[in-house]
Amino acid sequence: MPRSAATLLINEGFDAIHVADIGFSQAEDTEIIQKAKEENYVVVTLDADFHALLALDEAVSPSVIRIRIERLRAKALTDLLLTVIAECRDDLEKGSAITVEVNRMRVRLLPLVNSGC
């Protein structure tokens, strides 16, 4: 995600931080999830691995927003995130895995349960 998106979110009144700002730019996804859980952050990512890790661990937190829209600039990403947060605030507080695509948004509450086949 663009580093400047975190700054734009801060300017909108959110407590946001980019992984690079805390020395986690080379961290494993599991380390980022653990840090987010400890600090009560929502993870925003382009990476599908975060939802998979939540499912494998049957985790109830942290919430993860996966953006499946490529080449978003920081301002467009921030505007999108503001919309997602406004629409999904309760789900994010409960613990959820949210996938955002161009024309739809999918919200699944945590823990993600594999239904088998």
Residue frames as qw, qx, qy, qz and C-alpha x, y, z in Angstrom:
[[0.000, 0.891, 0.454, 0.000, 0.00, 0.00, 0.00],
 [0.340, 0.661, -0.076, 0.664, 1.27, 3.53, -0.59],
 [0.428, -0.203, -0.518, 0.712, 2.89, 5.02, 2.50],
 [0.077, -0.113, 0.002, -0.991, 1.13, 8.28, 1.83],
 [0.520, -0.422, -0.585, -0.459, -2.25, 6.55, 2.27],
 [0.555, -0.414, -0.589, 0.417, -1.47, 6.16, 5.98],
 [0.193, -0.126, -0.146, 0.962, -0.74, 9.88, 6.19],
 [0.304, -0.249, -0.390, -0.833, -4.01, 10.70, 4.44],
 [0.590, -0.462, -0.653, -0.108, -5.90, 8.47, 6.89],
 [0.436, -0.316, -0.440, 0.719, -4.20, 10.22, 9.80],
 [0.014, -0.036, -0.096, -0.995, -5.31, 13.54, 8.31],
 [0.501, -0.344, -0.512, -0.607, -8.87, 12.16, 8.36],
 [0.527, -0.531, 0.313, -0.585, -8.58, 11.45, 12.08],
 [0.977, -0.078, -0.178, -0.087, -7.60, 7.77, 12.02],
 [0.481, -0.661, 0.570, 0.081, -4.77, 6.15, 13.93],
 [0.905, 0.425, 0.011, 0.004, -2.93, 4.69, 10.93],
 [0.323, -0.711, 0.566, 0.265, 0.58, 3.50, 10.35],
 [0.764, 0.505, -0.365, -0.165, 2.43, 1.95, 7.44],
 [0.961, -0.225, -0.009, 0.162, 4.44, -1.21, 8.14],
 [0.652, 0.443, -0.147, 0.597, 7.59, 0.52, 6.86],
 [0.126, -0.767, 0.169, -0.606, 7.23, 3.19, 9.55],
 [0.715, -0.565, 0.311, -0.269, 7.61, 0.58, 12.28],
 [0.084, -0.571, 0.809, 0.114, 10.37, -1.46, 10.66],
 [0.674, 0.102, 0.703, -0.203, 8.05, -4.19, 9.38],
 [0.538, 0.606, -0.268, -0.521, 8.50, -3.71, 5.63],
 [0.427, 0.373, -0.813, -0.134, 10.37, -7.04, 5.41],
 [0.434, -0.175, 0.727, -0.502, 8.32, -8.76, 8.14],
 [0.056, -0.158, -0.962, -0.213, 6.51, -12.03, 7.59],
 [0.409, -0.418, -0.405, -0.703, 2.74, -11.78, 7.23],
 [0.659, -0.457, -0.589, 0.096, 2.33, -13.66, 10.51],
 [0.419, -0.194, -0.325, 0.825, 4.40, -11.00, 12.30],
 [0.123, -0.200, -0.174, -0.956, 2.25, -8.23, 10.84],
 [0.575, -0.454, -0.554, -0.394, -0.92, -10.03, 11.93],
 [0.620, -0.385, -0.539, 0.422, 0.46, -10.48, 15.45],
 [0.237, -0.056, -0.148, 0.959, 1.44, -6.80, 15.69],
 [0.311, -0.313, -0.344, -0.829, -1.98, -5.71, 14.44],
 [0.639, -0.462, -0.608, -0.096, -3.64, -7.98, 16.99],
 [0.537, -0.298, -0.433, 0.660, -1.50, -6.59, 19.83],
 [0.115, -0.123, -0.035, 0.985, -2.07, -2.97, 18.81],
 [0.331, 0.586, 0.652, -0.350, -5.75, -3.42, 17.85],
 [0.142, 0.479, -0.375, -0.781, -5.14, -2.32, 14.25],
 [0.805, 0.462, 0.315, -0.198, -6.97, -3.29, 11.09],
 [0.455, -0.270, 0.613, 0.586, -4.65, -4.63, 8.39],
 [0.586, 0.716, 0.065, -0.373, -5.13, -3.19, 4.89],
 [0.436, -0.364, 0.722, 0.394, -3.45, -5.21, 2.16],
 [0.599, 0.458, -0.378, -0.537, -3.40, -6.26, -1.47],
 [0.181, 0.343, -0.922, 0.021, -2.20, -9.70, -0.40],
 [0.784, -0.204, -0.365, -0.458, -4.60, -12.68, -0.22],
 [0.554, 0.115, -0.748, 0.347, -2.28, -14.46, 2.21],
 [0.140, -0.218, 0.504, -0.824, -3.64, -12.52, 5.18],
 [0.756, -0.092, -0.004, -0.648, -7.15, -13.94, 4.81],
 [0.821, 0.126, -0.556, -0.034, -5.68, -17.41, 4.37],
 [0.323, 0.225, -0.697, 0.600, -3.63, -17.06, 7.55],
 [0.441, -0.190, 0.332, -0.812, -6.69, -15.91, 9.48],
 [0.863, 0.006, -0.236, -0.446, -8.58, -18.97, 8.25],
 [0.693, 0.208, -0.658, 0.208, -5.75, -21.41, 9.07],
 [0.179, 0.157, -0.652, 0.719, -5.45, -20.04, 12.60],
 [0.301, -0.640, -0.693, -0.139, -9.22, -19.73, 13.08],
 [0.271, -0.052, -0.285, 0.918, -8.34, -16.24, 14.32],
 [0.041, -0.798, -0.595, 0.090, -10.91, -13.82, 15.69],
 [0.021, 0.980, -0.053, -0.192, -8.67, -10.81, 15.13],
 [0.060, 0.450, 0.088, -0.887, -7.28, -8.65, 13.65],
 [0.598, 0.681, 0.353, -0.231, -9.71, -7.51, 11.00],
 [0.401, -0.225, 0.556, 0.692, -8.20, -7.47, 7.51],
 [0.520, 0.734, 0.159, -0.407, -9.31, -5.42, 4.53],
 [0.553, -0.079, 0.626, 0.544, -8.02, -6.87, 1.27],
 [0.362, 0.706, -0.049, -0.607, -8.14, -4.51, -1.69],
 [0.643, 0.130, 0.679, 0.330, -8.46, -6.31, -5.03],
 [0.407, 0.896, 0.176, 0.007, -8.25, -3.20, -7.17],
 [0.747, -0.053, 0.124, 0.651, -4.90, -2.60, -8.78],
 [0.396, 0.289, 0.149, 0.859, -3.04, 0.66, -9.32],
 [0.242, -0.889, -0.376, -0.105, -5.01, 2.80, -6.89],
 [0.299, 0.512, -0.281, 0.755, -3.22, 5.99, -5.99],
 [0.231, -0.092, -0.691, 0.679, -3.07, 7.02, -2.34],
 [0.320, 0.052, 0.157, -0.933, -6.00, 9.48, -2.51],
 [0.679, -0.017, -0.469, -0.564, -8.29, 7.01, -4.29],
 [0.557, -0.059, -0.801, 0.211, -7.28, 4.25, -1.86],
 [0.047, -0.059, -0.562, 0.824, -7.92, 6.51, 1.12],
 [0.504, 0.017, -0.065, -0.861, -11.35, 7.50, -0.19],
 [0.699, -0.033, -0.655, -0.284, -12.16, 3.83, -0.76],
 [0.422, -0.059, -0.774, 0.468, -11.02, 2.91, 2.75],
 [0.187, 0.002, 0.346, -0.919, -13.10, 5.71, 4.28],
 [0.669, -0.019, -0.298, -0.681, -16.15, 4.26, 2.54],
 [0.675, -0.023, -0.738, 0.018, -15.35, 0.70, 3.63],
 [0.222, -0.006, -0.677, 0.701, -14.74, 1.78, 7.23],
 [0.383, -0.020, 0.154, -0.911, -17.99, 3.77, 7.33],
 [0.748, 0.002, -0.385, -0.541, -20.02, 0.90, 5.90],
 [0.820, -0.023, -0.568, 0.058, -18.33, -1.88, 7.88],
 [0.082, -0.623, 0.492, -0.603, -17.40, -0.26, 11.20],
 [0.781, -0.342, 0.302, -0.427, -19.37, -2.75, 13.33],
 [0.979, 0.177, -0.093, 0.036, -17.98, -5.74, 11.42],
 [0.489, 0.591, -0.440, 0.467, -14.43, -4.40, 11.74],
 [0.324, -0.574, 0.483, -0.577, -14.86, -3.99, 15.49],
 [0.920, -0.162, 0.203, -0.295, -16.20, -7.56, 15.81],
 [0.405, -0.401, 0.764, 0.302, -13.38, -9.01, 13.68],
 [0.756, 0.537, 0.306, -0.217, -13.83, -9.56, 9.98],
 [0.450, -0.146, 0.604, 0.641, -12.15, -10.35, 6.68],
 [0.426, 0.764, 0.234, -0.424, -13.29, -7.89, 4.04],
 [0.511, 0.044, 0.579, 0.633, -12.54, -8.19, 0.35],
 [0.262, 0.758, 0.134, -0.583, -13.04, -5.09, -1.78],
 [0.503, 0.193, 0.635, 0.554, -13.35, -5.38, -5.56],
 [0.042, 0.093, 0.298, 0.949, -14.34, -2.84, -8.19],
 [0.449, -0.291, -0.367, -0.761, -18.08, -3.53, -8.02],
 [0.778, -0.451, -0.370, -0.233, -18.54, -5.39, -4.77],
 [0.071, -0.556, 0.654, -0.508, -17.46, -5.87, -1.21],
 [0.789, -0.208, -0.567, -0.110, -17.55, -9.16, 0.67],
 [0.265, -0.590, 0.508, -0.568, -17.59, -9.21, 4.49],
 [0.797, -0.148, -0.585, -0.018, -16.94, -12.40, 6.44],
 [0.509, -0.756, 0.246, -0.329, -16.92, -12.39, 10.23],
 [0.346, 0.429, -0.795, 0.254, -14.04, -14.04, 12.04],
 [0.391, -0.402, 0.747, 0.358, -13.25, -16.79, 12.66],
 [0.582, 0.398, -0.459, -0.540, -13.30, -17.91, 9.04],
 [0.694, -0.120, 0.681, -0.200, -14.57, -21.46, 9.05],
 [0.196, 0.292, -0.793, -0.498, -13.70, -23.87, 6.27],
 [0.767, 0.073, 0.242, -0.590, -16.91, -25.64, 5.31],
 [0.757, -0.030, 0.646, 0.088, -15.06, -28.54, 3.71],
 [0.608, 0.308, 0.584, 0.441, -15.41, -29.18, -0.02]]
